[in-house]
Amino acid sequence: MHRYSVIDREMQDSSPRLTTRLVVAIAFAAAHLALFTLAGHVRTGVPFYDHSDSPAYAHLDAVMTSGYPREPQHWSRLVVSRWDAQNYIGTAVRGLAACPTSARARDIDFLECGLGWLPAYGEAGRLVTHTTGLAEDVSLLAISILAAIAINFMWLSRTIVDRLGAWQAGAALVAFNLFPTAFYVVTPYPEAATIALCLGGFLALSRERWVLAGLLIGAATALRIQAGAFGLALAAAALVAAHARRRGGDNRWWWPLLAVPLAGWGQCVEMLALRIYTGDAFAFWRARVAFGDTNRVWRLWHPNYYLKAFSAQHMDGVILGGALVVIFLTARRVLREFRREEAVFLAIASFATVPIAIMAPMGYWGMSRYLLLCPLLFLGGAALLRRQAVLGILWFALCAMFYWKIELCSYISQGSKNACPQLGRLECALPWGS
């Protein structure tokens, strides 16, 4: 009787905290949507939803990457649907129906059917549409909003609070949501779902639920290739944990290793599906080649690339440089707060994501978006705010200004300098600029 009364009391004590976490998580997601609504009105004079019909193709085999107007029709009727959202919405509308069914097809044919962007997220939206009757763009947006709420909820999880304290965990939540590209978590992009799965995998790892961690992080690899950094991090963390268990005499020392073969299962399943439906497991990679996506390892050591980044359209070099400073100043202190396998996971996931963010973008666009998958950046931002308040405040202010003046404005207007005169002008983008 006493045992159950204790359990009941603990559940009652934790309920308000869970409710508070959920309210905070919803509030941050709602704030991004509110800022979209405001920016759409102020920057371009468009409403959140323009009352157009649901996205649809004029003909099923319409190409995705050329011609005007772009297919599917009405894909940008929501203010959150811009740029690559077209391709994910297009996949949600018609799946792979317009894609070649033979490996002998040209690379450009795979690109024009929408396979230059991994189809798993679009197919997930297609499934939601068939289940609920929602339009495809609304289905994808709903997935992202739910994932965004889950991300915010997990930043305040018991694991992170126990390691860092409630104040610093809350600061990490703010650091994430103030980051210049954080608004992507409420768009028809796979960013929110990818981050939610990777962060959920980390929390599962911290509780030694290794199979669940593998399932979650493996699923993320089907949405974004960049999630492979987390698969690598999970494998390294599992090896560290297994070694520690074996040295401790645990008969089940091998248990963490079960996560290793699961770390990339999503990408493997997706490639199998492409082999079945298009005749080529590498159809996505062939489409990316046709799009002009090539290996850019040289960027890592070429000084001109970094110098030009400061005058690029989004001044990506400013945020990249700031992110590197934050990580350099705080990484060691942050990692000391976590158990060894957790620290290994965070370090490898973060230090693998940064070079990907430098190499992967076409030009510079997308660099800051890829940095959303760098957990040490946000944990470090919280630590910086606590230990070196002036630097922390400056970093948070810089992120907020770039969020509103540069990244969100450029996203909504699709890069229009008439709507966003600060683009490419560092003096106008800084907090004290006009």
C-alpha positions as CSV (number, residue, x, y, z in Angstrom):
1,M,0.0,0.0,0.0
2,H,2.8,2.4,0.9
3,R,4.6,1.6,-2.3
4,Y,1.7,2.6,-4.5
5,S,1.0,5.7,-2.5
6,V,4.6,6.8,-3.1
7,I,4.2,6.1,-6.9
8,D,0.9,8.0,-7.0
9,R,2.5,11.0,-5.2
10,E,5.4,11.0,-7.6
11,M,3.1,11.0,-10.6
12,Q,1.1,13.9,-9.0
13,D,4.3,15.8,-8.4
14,S,5.5,15.4,-12.0
15,S,2.2,16.2,-13.7
16,P,2.4,20.0,-13.4
17,R,6.0,19.9,-14.6
18,L,4.9,17.8,-17.6
19,T,2.0,20.2,-18.2
20,T,4.3,23.2,-18.0
21,R,6.8,21.6,-20.4
22,L,4.0,20.9,-22.9
23,V,2.7,24.5,-22.6
24,V,6.1,25.9,-23.1
25,A,6.8,23.6,-26.1
26,I,3.5,24.6,-27.8
27,A,4.2,28.3,-27.1
28,F,7.5,28.3,-28.9
29,A,6.1,26.5,-31.9
30,A,3.2,28.9,-32.0
31,A,5.6,31.8,-31.8
32,H,7.3,30.7,-35.0
33,L,3.9,30.5,-36.7
34,A,3.0,34.0,-35.4
35,L,6.2,35.4,-36.7
36,F,5.5,33.8,-40.1
37,T,2.1,35.5,-40.2
38,L,3.6,38.9,-39.2
39,A,6.5,38.6,-41.6
40,G,4.2,37.6,-44.5
41,H,2.1,40.8,-43.8
42,V,5.0,43.2,-43.2
43,R,7.5,41.9,-45.8
44,T,5.4,40.7,-48.8
45,G,1.8,41.6,-47.9
46,V,0.5,38.1,-48.2
47,P,-1.7,36.2,-45.7
48,F,-0.8,33.0,-44.0
49,Y,-3.2,31.2,-46.3
50,D,-4.4,32.7,-49.6
51,H,-7.5,30.5,-49.9
52,S,-6.3,28.8,-53.1
53,D,-7.3,25.2,-53.9
54,S,-5.3,22.3,-52.6
55,P,-2.0,21.5,-54.4
56,A,-2.6,19.5,-57.5
57,Y,-0.8,18.7,-60.8
58,A,-2.2,19.9,-64.1
59,H,-1.0,16.6,-65.5
60,L,0.5,13.7,-63.5
61,D,3.9,13.6,-65.2
62,A,4.6,17.4,-65.0
63,V,8.3,18.2,-64.3
64,M,9.3,19.6,-60.9
65,T,12.4,21.7,-61.5
66,S,11.8,23.7,-64.7
67,G,9.2,25.8,-66.3
68,Y,6.7,28.2,-64.9
69,P,4.3,28.1,-63.1
70,R,5.9,25.4,-61.0
71,E,4.0,22.2,-60.3
72,P,2.1,21.2,-58.3
73,Q,-0.3,24.1,-58.7
74,H,-1.0,26.2,-55.5
75,W,2.0,24.6,-53.7
76,S,2.9,28.0,-52.1
77,R,-0.6,28.9,-50.9
78,L,0.6,28.8,-47.3
79,V,3.2,31.4,-46.3
80,V,5.3,28.7,-44.8
81,S,5.6,26.9,-48.1
82,R,8.6,28.3,-50.1
83,W,11.7,27.1,-51.9
84,D,12.2,23.3,-51.5
85,A,8.7,22.9,-49.9
86,Q,7.5,22.6,-53.5
87,N,9.3,19.3,-53.9
88,Y,8.1,17.7,-50.6
89,I,4.5,18.8,-51.3
90,G,4.9,17.4,-54.8
91,T,5.9,14.0,-53.5
92,A,3.0,14.1,-51.0
93,V,0.6,14.7,-53.9
94,R,1.7,12.1,-56.4
95,G,4.4,10.0,-54.7
96,L,6.7,8.4,-57.2
97,A,4.1,8.0,-59.9
98,A,5.9,10.2,-62.4
99,C,9.3,8.7,-61.9
100,P,11.1,6.4,-64.3
101,T,10.8,2.7,-63.7
102,S,14.1,1.7,-65.2
103,A,17.7,2.3,-64.2
104,R,18.4,3.1,-67.8
105,A,16.6,6.4,-67.4
106,R,18.7,9.7,-67.5
107,D,19.7,11.3,-64.3
108,I,17.7,14.4,-65.2
109,D,14.5,12.3,-65.4
110,F,14.9,11.3,-61.8
111,L,15.4,14.9,-60.9
112,E,12.4,16.2,-62.8
113,C,10.1,13.7,-61.0
114,G,11.1,15.2,-57.6
115,L,13.7,12.7,-56.5
116,G,16.4,15.3,-55.9
117,W,14.9,15.5,-52.4
118,L,14.5,12.3,-50.3
119,P,10.9,11.1,-50.7
120,A,10.2,9.7,-47.3
121,Y,9.0,12.9,-45.8
122,G,6.6,13.6,-48.7
123,E,5.4,10.0,-48.5
124,A,4.7,10.5,-44.8
125,G,2.6,13.5,-45.7
126,R,0.8,11.5,-48.3
127,L,-0.1,8.8,-45.7
128,V,-1.5,11.5,-43.4
129,T,-3.5,12.9,-46.2
130,H,-5.0,9.6,-47.1
131,T,-5.8,8.9,-43.4
132,T,-7.2,12.3,-42.4
133,G,-8.4,13.9,-45.6
134,L,-6.2,17.0,-45.0
135,A,-4.6,18.6,-48.0
136,E,-1.0,17.5,-48.6
137,D,0.7,20.8,-47.7
138,V,-1.4,20.9,-44.4
139,S,-0.5,17.3,-43.7
140,L,3.3,18.1,-44.0
141,L,2.9,21.2,-41.9
142,A,1.0,19.3,-39.2
143,I,3.9,16.7,-39.0
144,S,6.4,19.5,-38.7
145,I,4.4,21.4,-36.0
146,L,4.0,18.2,-33.9
147,A,7.7,17.5,-34.3
148,A,8.6,21.0,-33.3
149,I,6.5,20.7,-30.1
150,A,8.3,17.4,-29.4
151,I,11.7,19.0,-29.9
152,N,10.9,21.8,-27.5
153,F,9.5,19.3,-25.0
154,M,12.6,17.2,-25.2
155,W,14.9,20.2,-24.6
156,L,13.3,20.3,-21.1
157,S,13.5,16.6,-20.6
158,R,14.6,15.1,-17.3
159,T,17.9,13.9,-18.8
160,I,19.0,17.4,-19.9
161,V,17.7,19.1,-16.7
162,D,19.5,16.5,-14.5
163,R,22.8,17.1,-16.4
164,L,22.6,20.9,-16.7
165,G,20.0,22.2,-14.4
166,A,16.6,23.6,-15.2
167,W,17.9,27.1,-15.9
168,Q,20.5,26.0,-18.4
169,A,18.1,23.5,-20.1
170,G,15.6,26.3,-20.6
171,A,18.4,28.5,-22.0
172,A,19.2,25.8,-24.5
173,L,15.6,25.7,-25.5
174,V,15.7,29.5,-26.1
175,A,19.0,29.2,-27.9
176,F,17.5,26.6,-30.3
177,N,14.4,28.7,-31.1
178,L,16.3,31.9,-31.5
179,F,18.7,30.4,-34.0
180,P,18.3,32.2,-37.4
181,T,16.8,29.2,-39.2
182,A,14.7,27.8,-36.3
183,F,11.5,28.7,-38.2
184,Y,12.1,25.8,-40.5
185,V,10.6,23.6,-37.8
186,V,7.2,24.9,-38.7
187,T,7.5,24.5,-42.5
188,P,6.8,21.7,-44.9
189,Y,10.4,20.6,-44.6
190,P,11.8,17.5,-42.9
191,E,14.0,19.5,-40.5
192,A,11.7,19.3,-37.5
193,A,11.0,15.5,-37.9
194,T,14.7,14.8,-38.4
195,I,15.7,16.8,-35.3
196,A,13.0,15.3,-33.2
197,L,14.0,11.8,-34.1
198,C,17.7,12.5,-33.4
199,L,17.1,14.2,-30.1
200,G,14.7,11.4,-29.1
201,G,17.4,8.9,-30.0
202,F,19.8,10.7,-27.7
203,L,17.3,10.6,-24.8
204,A,16.7,6.9,-25.4
205,L,20.5,6.4,-25.4
206,S,20.8,8.2,-22.1
207,R,18.3,5.8,-20.6
208,E,20.1,2.8,-22.1
209,R,17.3,2.0,-24.5
210,W,19.6,1.2,-27.2
211,V,17.2,-0.5,-29.7
212,L,14.8,2.4,-29.4
213,A,17.7,4.8,-30.0
214,G,18.7,2.9,-33.1
215,L,15.1,2.9,-34.4
216,L,14.7,6.6,-34.0
217,I,18.0,7.7,-35.4
218,G,17.8,5.2,-38.2
219,A,14.4,6.6,-39.1
220,A,15.9,10.1,-39.3
221,T,18.4,9.0,-42.0
222,A,15.4,8.4,-44.3
223,L,14.5,12.1,-44.0
224,R,17.9,13.9,-44.3
225,I,21.2,12.5,-45.4
226,Q,22.8,14.8,-42.8
227,A,21.3,12.6,-40.1
228,G,24.0,10.1,-40.9
229,A,26.2,12.1,-38.5
230,F,23.9,11.0,-35.7
231,G,24.1,7.4,-36.9
232,L,27.8,7.5,-36.7
233,A,27.6,9.1,-33.2
234,L,25.2,6.4,-32.0
235,A,27.5,3.7,-33.2
236,A,30.5,5.3,-31.4
237,A,28.5,5.7,-28.2
238,A,27.3,2.1,-28.3
239,L,30.9,0.9,-28.6
240,V,32.0,3.0,-25.7
241,A,29.0,1.8,-23.6
242,A,29.6,-1.9,-24.5
243,H,33.3,-1.6,-23.6
244,A,32.5,-0.1,-20.2
245,R,29.9,-2.8,-19.6
246,R,32.4,-5.5,-20.5
247,R,35.1,-4.1,-18.2
248,G,32.5,-4.0,-15.4
249,G,31.7,-7.7,-15.8
250,D,28.2,-7.2,-17.2
251,N,27.0,-10.5,-18.9
252,R,24.9,-8.4,-21.3
253,W,27.8,-6.1,-22.3
254,W,26.9,-6.5,-25.9
255,W,23.4,-5.0,-25.5
256,P,24.3,-1.5,-26.7
257,L,25.7,-2.9,-29.9
258,L,22.2,-3.8,-31.1
259,A,21.8,-0.1,-31.9
260,V,24.7,-0.2,-34.5
261,P,23.0,-2.0,-37.3
262,L,19.9,0.0,-36.8
263,A,21.6,3.4,-37.1
264,G,21.0,3.7,-40.8
265,W,18.0,1.5,-41.4
266,G,15.8,4.3,-42.7
267,Q,18.1,5.1,-45.6
268,C,18.5,1.4,-46.4
269,V,14.8,0.9,-46.6
270,E,14.4,4.0,-48.7
271,M,17.0,2.8,-51.1
272,L,15.3,-0.6,-51.3
273,A,12.0,1.2,-52.1
274,L,13.6,3.2,-54.8
275,R,15.1,0.0,-56.3
276,I,11.6,-1.5,-56.4
277,Y,9.7,1.6,-57.7
278,T,12.3,3.2,-60.0
279,G,14.6,0.4,-60.8
280,D,17.6,2.1,-59.2
281,A,18.5,2.2,-55.5
282,F,20.7,5.2,-56.2
283,A,18.0,7.3,-58.0
284,F,18.2,10.0,-55.4
285,W,22.0,10.4,-55.8
286,R,21.7,10.4,-59.5
287,A,19.1,13.2,-59.3
288,R,21.4,15.2,-57.0
289,V,24.2,14.9,-59.6
290,A,21.8,16.2,-62.3
291,F,20.9,19.1,-59.9
292,G,24.6,20.0,-59.8
293,D,25.3,18.6,-56.3
294,T,29.0,17.7,-56.2
295,N,31.6,16.9,-53.5
296,R,32.9,20.2,-52.1
297,V,35.5,19.0,-49.6
298,W,37.8,21.8,-50.7
299,R,35.7,24.3,-48.9
300,L,37.0,23.1,-45.5
301,W,40.4,24.6,-46.1
302,H,39.9,27.3,-48.7
303,P,40.1,30.7,-47.1
304,N,38.3,32.5,-49.9
305,Y,35.1,30.5,-49.3
306,Y,34.9,31.7,-45.7
307,L,35.8,35.3,-46.6
308,K,33.1,35.4,-49.3
309,A,30.6,33.9,-46.8
310,F,30.5,37.2,-44.9
311,S,29.1,39.0,-48.0
312,A,26.9,36.2,-49.2
313,Q,23.1,36.8,-49.5
314,H,22.5,35.6,-45.9
315,M,25.9,36.5,-44.5
316,D,26.3,32.8,-43.6
317,G,29.9,33.3,-42.5
318,V,28.7,35.5,-39.5
319,I,26.6,32.7,-38.1
320,L,29.1,30.0,-38.9
321,G,31.9,32.0,-37.2
322,G,29.7,32.7,-34.2
323,A,28.7,29.1,-33.9
324,L,32.3,27.9,-34.0
325,V,33.2,30.4,-31.3
326,V,30.3,29.2,-29.1
327,I,31.3,25.6,-29.5
328,F,35.0,26.3,-29.0
329,L,34.4,28.2,-25.7
330,T,31.8,25.8,-24.2
331,A,32.2,22.3,-25.6
332,R,34.5,21.0,-23.0
333,R,32.5,22.4,-20.1
334,V,29.2,21.1,-21.6
335,L,30.5,17.6,-22.3
336,R,31.8,17.2,-18.8
337,E,28.2,17.3,-17.5
338,F,27.2,14.2,-19.4
339,R,28.0,10.5,-19.0
340,R,30.8,9.2,-21.2
341,E,28.6,7.6,-23.9
342,E,26.4,10.7,-24.0
343,A,29.3,13.0,-24.4
344,V,30.7,10.8,-27.2
345,F,27.4,11.0,-29.0
346,L,27.0,14.8,-28.6
347,A,30.6,15.4,-29.6
348,I,30.6,13.2,-32.8
349,A,27.1,14.3,-33.9
350,S,28.1,18.0,-33.6
351,F,31.7,17.8,-34.9
352,A,30.5,15.8,-37.9
353,T,27.6,18.2,-38.6
354,V,29.7,21.3,-38.8
355,P,31.8,20.2,-41.8
356,I,28.7,18.9,-43.5
357,A,27.1,22.3,-43.1
358,I,30.1,23.8,-44.8
359,M,30.4,21.3,-47.7
360,A,26.8,20.5,-48.4
361,P,25.0,23.7,-49.5
362,M,24.6,24.8,-53.0
363,G,26.7,28.0,-52.8
364,Y,26.0,29.2,-49.2
365,W,22.2,28.9,-48.9
366,G,21.4,26.2,-46.4
367,M,24.5,26.4,-44.2
368,S,22.6,27.8,-41.2
369,R,19.8,25.4,-41.7
370,Y,22.2,22.4,-41.5
371,L,23.6,23.8,-38.3
372,L,20.2,23.1,-36.6
373,L,21.4,19.5,-36.3
374,C,24.4,20.6,-34.1
375,P,23.3,19.9,-30.5
376,L,26.5,21.3,-28.9
377,L,25.7,24.7,-30.5
378,F,22.5,25.1,-28.4
379,L,23.8,23.5,-25.3
380,G,26.9,25.7,-25.6
381,G,24.8,28.8,-26.2
382,A,23.1,28.1,-22.9
383,A,26.4,27.6,-21.1
384,L,27.8,30.8,-22.6
385,L,24.8,32.8,-21.4
386,R,25.4,31.4,-17.9
387,R,29.1,31.7,-17.7
388,Q,29.9,34.7,-19.9
389,A,26.6,36.6,-19.9
390,V,27.7,39.5,-22.1
391,L,28.9,37.2,-24.9
392,G,25.8,35.0,-24.5
393,I,23.5,38.0,-24.8
394,L,25.3,39.3,-27.9
395,W,25.1,35.8,-29.5
396,F,21.4,35.5,-28.7
397,A,20.7,39.1,-30.0
398,L,22.7,38.4,-33.2
399,C,20.7,35.2,-33.8
400,A,17.4,37.0,-33.3
401,M,18.3,39.7,-35.7
402,F,19.4,37.3,-38.4
403,Y,16.2,35.3,-37.8
404,W,14.0,38.2,-38.5
405,K,15.9,40.4,-40.9
406,I,17.7,37.8,-43.0
407,E,16.6,34.2,-42.9
408,L,12.9,34.5,-42.4
409,C,12.5,37.5,-44.7
410,S,14.5,35.8,-47.4
411,Y,12.5,32.6,-47.0
412,I,9.1,34.2,-47.3
413,S,10.1,36.5,-50.2
414,Q,12.2,33.8,-51.9
415,G,15.3,36.0,-51.8
416,S,13.8,39.3,-52.9
417,K,16.0,42.2,-52.0
418,N,13.1,44.6,-52.5
419,A,11.3,42.9,-49.6
420,C,14.6,42.3,-47.7
421,P,17.0,45.2,-48.3
422,Q,19.4,43.8,-45.6
423,L,20.3,40.8,-47.7
424,G,24.0,40.8,-48.4
425,R,24.5,43.9,-46.3
426,L,26.2,43.1,-43.0
427,E,26.0,46.6,-41.7
428,C,22.2,46.5,-41.9
429,A,21.8,43.0,-40.5
430,L,23.5,43.6,-37.2
431,P,21.4,44.4,-34.2
432,W,22.2,48.1,-34.4
433,G,21.6,48.3,-38.1
434,S,18.7,50.1,-39.6
